């Protein structure tokens, strides 16, 4: 007879693609995973996994069983979620994805509050790009994703995904001190021909959005340095190697030697939380409450990106029964106005939140 525990382990191996990754996700050892797989093959009376170089691949029988195993895991997760909703219990795993530019500024404080107020909750965190994390949300591999939507490249969410806007902020051009544009009050995007750029990796929303934005102003971006971390991008700018476009949230991670210039026209983005419309557990709602609370409590100078409307966001998470879509409406904070100070933070303050 095939046992549930071995099916659960096999589903993790099939989903993650390796014994090591499955062992880490399940908090057991690699040899224990391998042992359970061997026993499962005896129970199934066929080979399920084959070696493929340094990795593994599923046999035809393995692919067939993996589909059923993953469906069973999802069904059990749905049942656990339904029971948690029934009892209002804030406990168990909470899997969070976050774009890097918002992670450092928002998530540490949110996670601290969550674990302090809900000790039975088990939050985990990964960073990445929305293009990878939104499918994971749909597949129930993540419970919430903090992502972004640029005005020139709006995020399009699939059916069944609800978004709540946390904040809206402008982005500015970062140039090294001594750059011909460094003493300007602002810069037109059409003036940026011939610049070398650093940006997020090719294929990311930020990278493709930058190219799309500049092409609209008849500028072709020459992106020479592709790195995910905005803080690293700003160090490349300080070294005189490139310019970059960064949201205000990451400005305080800039080293000395970087100048920030408002763009004409204004470039801006919203930071959103995406959740599955039919899978909002008490844990997800607790996360939303703490996240919105952190945004509301942030002052304009700490960090300086959180400039807000007089009307704060409603801290009550959206009704799980409401239709999926953008739930920010008029209550989300707007951060469009350009900042009067366009210089990099004083080196004495040290690095702050950033990408």
Secondary structure, DSSP 8 states (H G I E B T S, - for coil): ---HHHHHHHHHHHHHSSHHHHHHHHTS-HHHHHHHHHHHHHHHTS--EEEETTEEEE-HHHHHHHHHHHHHHHHHHHHHHHHHHHHT---EEEEEEE-HHHIIIIIHHHHHHHHHH-TTEEEEEEE--HHHHHHHHHTTS-SEEEEEEETTB-----TTEEEEEEEEEEEEEEEETTSTTTT-SEEEGGG-TT-EEEES-TTSHHHHHHHHHHHTTT---EEEEE-S-HHHHHHHHHTTS-BEEEEGGGGGG--TTEEEEEEEEEEEEEEEEEEETT---HHHHHHHHHHHHHHHH-BTTBTTT----SS----S---TTS-SSB--GGGS----S--S--B---GGG---S--
